[in-house]
Amino acid sequence: MNCNSIKNSTPAISLGIVLVIGSLLASCSVTEEHNAFDNDSTWALLPFHKLNEVNPILAAGDGVFKCPIRNQEIKWEEKDVFNPAAVVRNGAVYLFYRAEDTIGRHAGTSRIGLAIGADGVRFTRMFAPVLYPTDDFMKVYEWEGGIEDPRIVESEMGTYIMTYTAYDGTTARLCVASSTDLLNWTKHGLVLRDSLANTWSKSGAIIARQQDNRIVAEKINGKYWMYFGDTDLFMATSNDLIQWQPVLDETGKLKSVLKPRPGMFDSRLVESGPYALITEHGILLLYNGMNLDSGGDPALPAGSYCSGQALFDLNNPSNLIDRMNTYFIRPDQPYEMEGQVNQVCFIEGLVPFQGKWFLYYGTADSKIGVAVKEAEAAPL
């Protein structure tokens, strides 16, 4: 679904006319995702239903802004939009999405855009991106591949913490930014520093707890924790959500806490989804898995991205307790199966909103979809 851009130079946002969410969800045709598990998965957040009647909810747009590095106006979301984070604020869903233009040596620089929806389904975009490469201390890491794949939680004091990926065209590096209003963001630099500064790193999922419609980072054993990675999953800890220290194994390497599994949907790699959610069962991590071309799940296309869930120990976040034996979301719609990268459902945004869980995901690295779960069965 195409959304209208807001054509102004200020962060003021007009939500326009929106539909009542109850009647919209009642009228949508939905798909219940695959939920056949060999193990007991009563701890999982299930089931989710794709809102196929309104998906995709966001596609490439016609917004224009002046790039401070190129010093020219560009159509910053002309190529595609995908991989969104989500936050509930002032009774609406704020959707932070990755957008690409079509120019430069990579045929597209990524920036983070913002769209707001009062019903969680229909969104109005801001005219300009809210986080993007500029002539600052992060340019060396962000140009000209750009800024990708945000995830957002709140601190106890109400500051929003975003993890994002900076890509210079060669190496992806996990970074942190913060904001008090979701419009103006301060960059704080790399998660992995010093001898690990040039290590490929992505997809930071901070452990947090639901507080009404807020998702608030919570310390465990006196520290904040984050899962990250897009091969295996690794961990880092922090005292302040800004400065992070990697968790290392006995050999001094990044400690792997979740690995790909031969013969399964996540046989090639695993990658964090949204934040990690504290529940009564432990720490629930929704994650993305990629299927091997050979040696993966033979029922899935080679290279496909599907989504799984894993449960970690609340007292020891690196200790895996349980893991779903199969995916709960997979590409099965035309806009998920064909696009910039075929066969991709990539989950990244999850919010409790209006008595439901809304899960936002990138489709074929080209558009954005949403799936919804009724809240009464949530493991909270």
C-alpha positions as CSV (number, residue, x, y, z in Angstrom):
1,M,0.0,0.0,0.0
2,N,1.4,3.4,-1.0
3,C,1.3,6.1,1.6
4,N,1.3,9.9,1.0
5,S,4.4,11.8,2.0
6,I,4.2,14.9,4.2
7,K,5.7,17.8,2.1
8,N,7.1,20.1,4.7
9,S,10.5,21.0,6.2
10,T,9.5,20.6,9.8
11,P,9.0,17.5,12.0
12,A,5.3,18.3,12.4
13,I,3.2,15.3,11.4
14,S,-0.3,15.1,10.2
15,L,-1.9,11.7,10.9
16,G,-4.8,12.4,8.5
17,I,-7.9,10.2,8.5
18,V,-7.4,6.7,9.8
19,L,-9.7,3.7,10.1
20,V,-10.8,2.3,13.4
21,I,-8.5,-0.7,14.1
22,G,-11.2,-3.0,15.4
23,S,-13.3,-2.8,12.2
24,L,-10.2,-3.0,10.0
25,L,-8.9,-6.1,11.6
26,A,-12.3,-7.7,11.6
27,S,-12.5,-7.2,7.8
28,C,-9.0,-8.3,6.8
29,S,-8.3,-11.7,5.4
30,V,-5.5,-13.3,7.3
31,T,-3.1,-16.2,7.1
32,E,-2.2,-18.2,10.2
33,E,1.5,-19.1,10.0
34,H,3.0,-22.5,10.4
35,N,2.9,-23.6,14.1
36,A,3.8,-27.3,14.0
37,F,6.5,-27.9,16.6
38,D,8.1,-31.1,17.7
39,N,8.9,-29.6,21.1
40,D,6.7,-28.0,23.8
41,S,6.5,-24.3,22.7
42,T,4.0,-23.0,25.2
43,W,6.5,-20.3,26.0
44,A,6.4,-18.9,22.4
45,L,4.5,-15.8,21.3
46,L,1.9,-17.3,18.9
47,P,0.0,-17.4,16.7
48,F,0.6,-14.4,14.4
49,H,-1.7,-13.7,11.4
50,K,-0.5,-11.7,8.4
51,L,-3.0,-9.0,7.4
52,N,-2.9,-9.9,3.8
53,E,-5.8,-7.6,2.8
54,V,-3.8,-4.5,3.7
55,N,-0.2,-5.8,3.2
56,P,2.2,-4.5,2.2
57,I,1.5,-1.5,4.4
58,L,4.5,0.6,3.1
59,A,6.3,0.7,-0.2
60,A,8.8,2.9,-2.0
61,G,8.0,6.6,-1.7
62,D,8.6,9.9,-3.5
63,G,10.0,11.9,-0.6
64,V,12.8,14.3,-1.4
65,F,15.4,15.8,0.9
66,K,18.8,17.5,0.5
67,C,21.6,15.0,1.3
68,P,24.2,16.9,3.4
69,I,27.1,14.9,1.9
70,R,26.1,15.0,-1.8
71,N,24.8,18.6,-1.3
72,Q,21.9,17.9,-3.6
73,E,18.2,16.9,-3.3
74,I,17.6,13.2,-3.7
75,K,14.6,10.8,-3.7
76,W,15.8,9.1,-0.5
77,E,13.1,6.3,-0.5
78,E,12.7,5.8,-4.2
79,K,14.1,2.3,-4.5
80,D,12.6,0.4,-1.6
81,V,11.6,0.5,2.1
82,F,12.0,-2.5,4.5
83,N,13.2,-3.8,7.9
84,P,11.3,-1.5,10.4
85,A,11.5,-1.0,14.1
86,A,8.3,0.1,15.9
87,V,7.5,2.2,19.0
88,V,4.1,3.2,20.6
89,R,3.9,6.8,21.6
90,N,1.0,9.2,22.2
91,G,-1.5,6.5,21.2
92,A,0.1,5.8,17.8
93,V,2.7,3.4,16.2
94,Y,5.9,5.1,15.1
95,L,7.4,3.0,12.4
96,F,11.2,3.5,11.7
97,Y,12.1,1.9,8.4
98,R,15.1,1.5,6.2
99,A,14.8,3.3,2.9
100,E,17.1,3.3,-0.1
101,D,17.7,5.7,-2.9
102,T,19.0,4.6,-6.3
103,I,22.2,6.5,-6.7
104,G,25.9,6.1,-5.8
105,R,28.4,3.3,-6.2
106,H,26.2,0.8,-4.3
107,A,23.0,1.9,-6.3
108,G,21.4,2.9,-3.1
109,T,22.3,4.5,0.2
110,S,20.2,3.6,3.2
111,R,18.6,6.0,5.7
112,I,16.0,5.7,8.4
113,G,12.6,7.1,7.7
114,L,9.6,7.6,10.1
115,A,5.9,6.9,9.5
116,I,3.1,7.2,12.0
117,G,-0.1,5.3,12.2
118,A,-3.0,5.8,14.6
119,D,-4.3,2.3,13.9
120,G,-1.0,0.5,13.4
121,V,-1.8,-0.4,9.8
122,R,-2.2,2.8,7.8
123,F,0.7,5.2,8.0
124,T,1.6,8.8,7.1
125,R,5.3,9.4,6.4
126,M,7.5,12.2,7.4
127,F,9.0,14.1,4.4
128,A,12.7,13.6,5.4
129,P,14.6,10.8,7.1
130,V,15.3,11.1,10.8
131,L,18.7,9.4,10.8
132,Y,21.1,9.4,7.9
133,P,24.8,9.8,7.0
134,T,26.1,13.3,7.3
135,D,29.5,15.1,7.7
136,D,30.0,13.9,11.3
137,F,32.3,11.6,13.2
138,M,30.3,8.5,11.9
139,K,30.7,9.3,8.2
140,V,33.7,7.0,7.9
141,Y,31.5,4.1,9.0
142,E,28.2,5.1,7.3
143,W,29.1,6.4,3.9
144,E,28.1,5.5,1.4
145,G,26.3,2.3,2.2
146,G,24.3,4.2,4.8
147,I,22.3,3.5,8.0
148,E,20.2,0.3,8.2
149,D,17.9,-1.9,10.2
150,P,16.9,-0.1,13.5
151,R,15.7,-1.6,16.7
152,I,14.4,0.6,19.5
153,V,13.7,0.3,23.3
154,E,13.2,2.8,26.0
155,S,15.3,3.5,29.1
156,E,13.6,3.7,32.5
157,M,13.9,7.5,32.2
158,G,12.1,7.6,28.9
159,T,15.1,8.0,26.5
160,Y,14.8,6.0,23.3
161,I,17.7,3.8,22.5
162,M,18.2,2.7,18.9
163,T,20.6,0.1,17.7
164,Y,21.4,0.3,13.9
165,T,23.8,-0.9,11.4
166,A,26.4,1.5,9.7
167,Y,27.6,0.3,6.4
168,D,30.6,1.9,4.6
169,G,30.3,-0.4,1.6
170,T,32.7,-3.0,2.9
171,T,31.9,-3.7,6.6
172,A,28.7,-3.6,8.6
173,R,29.1,-2.2,12.1
174,L,26.5,-2.2,14.9
175,C,26.0,1.3,16.4
176,V,23.9,3.1,19.0
177,A,21.8,6.4,18.9
178,S,19.4,8.0,21.4
179,S,16.5,10.4,21.3
180,T,14.0,11.9,23.7
181,D,11.3,12.7,21.1
182,L,11.9,10.1,18.4
183,L,12.5,12.9,15.9
184,N,16.0,14.1,16.8
185,W,18.7,11.5,17.3
186,T,22.2,11.6,18.7
187,K,24.7,9.1,17.5
188,H,27.0,7.5,20.1
189,G,29.3,5.4,17.9
190,L,30.1,1.7,17.6
191,V,29.0,-1.1,19.8
192,L,32.3,-3.1,19.2
193,R,35.3,-0.9,19.6
194,D,39.1,-1.0,19.9
195,S,40.4,-4.3,18.5
196,L,36.9,-5.3,17.4
197,A,36.0,-2.1,15.7
198,N,36.4,-3.6,12.2
199,T,34.4,-6.7,13.1
200,W,31.3,-7.3,11.0
201,S,28.4,-6.8,13.4
202,K,24.6,-6.2,12.9
203,S,21.2,-6.5,14.5
204,G,21.3,-5.5,18.1
205,A,18.3,-6.8,20.2
206,I,18.4,-5.3,23.7
207,I,16.6,-7.3,26.5
208,A,13.5,-5.4,27.7
209,R,10.2,-5.8,29.5
210,Q,6.7,-4.7,28.5
211,Q,5.3,-1.9,30.6
212,D,1.8,-1.2,29.2
213,N,2.6,0.0,25.6
214,R,6.2,0.7,26.4
215,I,9.1,-1.6,25.9
216,V,11.7,-0.7,28.6
217,A,15.3,-2.0,28.8
218,E,15.9,-3.9,32.1
219,K,19.1,-4.8,33.8
220,I,19.8,-8.5,34.6
221,N,22.5,-9.1,37.3
222,G,23.2,-5.4,37.3
223,K,23.8,-5.0,33.5
224,Y,21.8,-4.4,30.3
225,W,22.2,-7.2,27.8
226,M,22.0,-7.3,24.0
227,Y,21.9,-10.1,21.4
228,F,23.5,-9.3,18.1
229,G,24.9,-10.9,14.9
230,D,23.9,-12.3,11.5
231,T,25.8,-15.6,11.4
232,D,25.7,-16.9,15.0
233,L,24.2,-14.7,17.7
234,F,26.5,-13.1,20.2
235,M,26.0,-10.9,23.2
236,A,27.2,-7.6,24.7
237,T,26.5,-5.9,28.1
238,S,26.3,-2.3,29.2
239,N,25.9,-0.2,32.3
240,D,24.2,2.7,30.5
241,L,22.8,1.4,27.2
242,I,25.4,3.6,25.3
243,Q,28.8,2.0,26.0
244,W,28.8,-1.8,25.4
245,Q,31.2,-4.6,26.1
246,P,31.2,-7.8,24.1
247,V,30.7,-11.1,25.9
248,L,33.8,-13.3,25.1
249,D,34.4,-17.0,25.5
250,E,37.3,-18.7,27.1
251,T,39.5,-18.2,24.0
252,G,38.8,-14.4,23.9
253,K,36.5,-14.6,20.9
254,L,32.8,-13.5,20.7
255,K,30.7,-16.0,22.6
256,S,28.1,-17.7,20.4
257,V,24.8,-18.2,22.1
258,L,22.6,-19.3,19.1
259,K,23.8,-21.1,16.0
260,P,22.4,-22.2,12.7
261,R,21.1,-25.7,12.4
262,P,21.8,-28.1,9.5
263,G,18.7,-29.3,7.7
264,M,16.4,-26.6,9.1
265,F,15.0,-23.2,8.1
266,D,17.9,-21.4,9.9
267,S,20.7,-23.6,8.5
268,R,22.7,-20.8,6.9
269,L,22.5,-18.0,9.6
270,V,20.6,-16.6,12.5
271,E,19.9,-12.9,13.0
272,S,18.2,-11.0,15.8
273,G,14.6,-9.9,15.2
274,P,13.1,-7.2,17.5
275,Y,14.3,-6.5,21.1
276,A,14.4,-9.6,23.4
277,L,11.3,-9.7,25.6
278,I,11.3,-10.7,29.3
279,T,8.4,-13.1,30.0
280,E,7.3,-15.3,32.8
281,H,9.2,-18.2,31.1
282,G,12.5,-16.4,30.5
283,I,13.9,-14.2,27.7
284,L,12.0,-14.6,24.5
285,L,14.0,-13.8,21.3
286,L,12.2,-13.7,18.0
287,Y,14.8,-14.1,15.3
288,N,15.4,-14.5,11.5
289,G,16.9,-17.5,9.9
290,M,18.2,-18.1,6.4
291,N,18.0,-21.4,4.6
292,L,21.1,-23.0,3.0
293,D,21.2,-23.4,-0.8
294,S,22.1,-27.1,-0.1
295,G,21.8,-28.8,3.3
296,G,18.9,-26.7,4.6
297,D,15.2,-27.3,4.9
298,P,14.3,-29.0,1.5
299,A,10.7,-27.8,1.8
300,L,11.9,-24.1,1.6
301,P,13.4,-22.3,-1.3
302,A,17.2,-21.9,-1.2
303,G,18.2,-18.6,0.5
304,S,14.8,-18.0,2.0
305,Y,14.4,-16.0,5.2
306,C,11.9,-17.2,7.8
307,S,11.3,-16.4,11.5
308,G,11.8,-18.5,14.6
309,Q,11.7,-18.1,18.4
310,A,14.2,-19.0,21.1
311,L,14.0,-18.9,24.9
312,F,16.9,-17.9,27.1
313,D,17.5,-18.1,30.9
314,L,16.4,-15.0,32.7
315,N,19.2,-15.4,35.2
316,N,21.8,-16.2,32.6
317,P,20.9,-14.6,29.3
318,S,23.6,-16.5,27.3
319,N,22.0,-19.9,28.3
320,L,19.6,-21.2,25.7
321,I,16.7,-23.1,27.3
322,D,14.5,-24.0,24.3
323,R,14.0,-23.2,20.6
324,M,11.2,-23.8,18.2
325,N,11.9,-26.6,15.7
326,T,10.5,-24.7,12.8
327,Y,9.5,-21.2,11.6
328,F,6.4,-19.3,12.5
329,I,6.5,-16.8,9.6
330,R,7.7,-17.6,6.1
331,P,7.5,-16.0,2.6
332,D,4.2,-17.0,1.0
333,Q,2.8,-13.9,-0.6
334,P,3.9,-12.5,-4.0
335,Y,5.5,-9.3,-2.5
336,E,7.5,-11.6,0.0
337,M,8.7,-14.0,-2.7
338,E,9.8,-11.5,-5.3
339,G,11.6,-8.2,-4.8
340,Q,15.1,-6.8,-4.4
341,V,16.0,-10.1,-2.6
342,N,13.6,-12.9,-3.2
343,Q,11.9,-15.1,-0.6
344,V,12.3,-12.8,2.5
345,C,10.2,-12.2,5.6
346,F,12.5,-10.3,8.0
347,I,10.9,-9.5,11.3
348,E,12.2,-6.4,13.2
349,G,9.4,-4.4,14.9
350,L,7.2,-5.7,17.7
351,V,4.8,-3.6,19.8
352,P,1.9,-4.2,22.2
353,F,-0.9,-1.9,20.8
354,Q,-4.6,-1.7,21.3
355,G,-4.8,-5.1,23.0
356,K,-2.8,-7.0,20.3
357,W,0.8,-7.6,19.3
358,F,1.8,-6.0,16.0
359,L,4.8,-7.6,14.3
360,Y,6.3,-5.6,11.4
361,Y,8.6,-7.2,8.9
362,G,10.5,-6.5,5.6
363,T,9.3,-8.3,2.5
364,A,11.8,-9.3,-0.1
365,D,13.9,-6.3,0.9
366,S,11.4,-4.1,-0.9
367,K,8.3,-3.4,1.2
368,I,6.9,-3.7,4.7
369,G,4.2,-6.0,6.0
370,V,2.5,-6.6,9.4
371,A,1.2,-9.6,11.3
372,V,-1.0,-9.5,14.4
373,K,-1.5,-11.6,17.4
374,E,-4.3,-11.4,19.9
375,A,-2.8,-10.4,23.3
376,E,-4.8,-12.7,25.6
377,A,-2.5,-15.7,24.8
378,A,0.7,-13.7,25.2
379,P,3.2,-15.3,27.7
380,L,3.4,-12.2,29.9
